[in-house]
Structures are given as structure tokens and as C-alpha cells.
Amino acid sequence: MKTSLILNAILISAMLLLAPKANAIDWNPIPDESYTKTQKILAAGFVVANLMDISQTVYALEGCRGKCEGRYKEGNPLLGEQPSRGTLIAIKAVGVYGVMTLLKNTQPKYRTLSLVLANAVITSVVISNGSQPMVGFRIGF
């Protein structure tokens, strides 16, 4: 969907613009003492929502345990219509790591907004997974 693509582009652009101008980047994506309690909860929610997306996508693409054989295809053209379980997990892990690393390097005063936007994007993906014959993050032009 165009909306999801636009939201994702805005989110990544905002996080890059709001990142500190320091030379050192913290590559460890695990929240630290610079995170507020709310930010830690939002970060955990982001990870859980991504796990839900993986689970829904694998379930649908593998035929819903025989209930919906061939009904769904992956919506992200970068993955192809029927990616393997391993490909899905690997791509999702890299994506979550990248977003969490960007978030950790975002100025703390802007981190909550960035986390809310990241959660909005992944939540919209999870909600729409079962409503269309495509699952996962859809990219459309």
C-alpha cells in the first residue's frame, strides 16, 4: 500500500535526521538507561508486533495448515511471492535490528515519537495481513 510505504519512508527519514551528529554510532540495539520506561515498552511492542507479523506471514504462506492453500502471497516484492521461512525470518531480523539501532541513536527527546511511528507502521501491517490475499509489508506505486 502506498500509505505504508510513505509512512515507512517518513519514519526512517525522521530517525536519520534526528540522530545525534556524533561520530560514534552505538550498534547495540538493546535499550539502555537513556530510554524512558515508556520508550522501553514501545520498543518491546515493536519487537512483539514484528514477531506477530512473521508468524502470520509464515502461517498464511504455508497454507494455514491446509485451510487456505495458495490463497496468500507475500506483498513485499523484494521477497517474492512465496519466500521461504528462513528468508522471511532473516530479512525481518535485519530490518528490526536496523530500526532498533536507528532508534537507539535517535536523540532521546525524539525517540518516543519515532517509536510510536514505528509501531503504527508495523501494527497496520499486522492488522491488514488477513484482510487481503497478500501478507507482509506491501509496497505499491
Secondary structure, DSSP 4 states (H G I P E B T S, - for coil): -HHHHHHHHHHHHHHHHHS---S------S--TTS-HHHHHHHHHHHHHHHHHHHHHHHHHTTGGGTSTTT-EES-TTT-SS--HHHHHHHHHHHHHHHHHHHHTS-HHHHHHHHHHHHHHHHHHHHHTTTSSEES-----
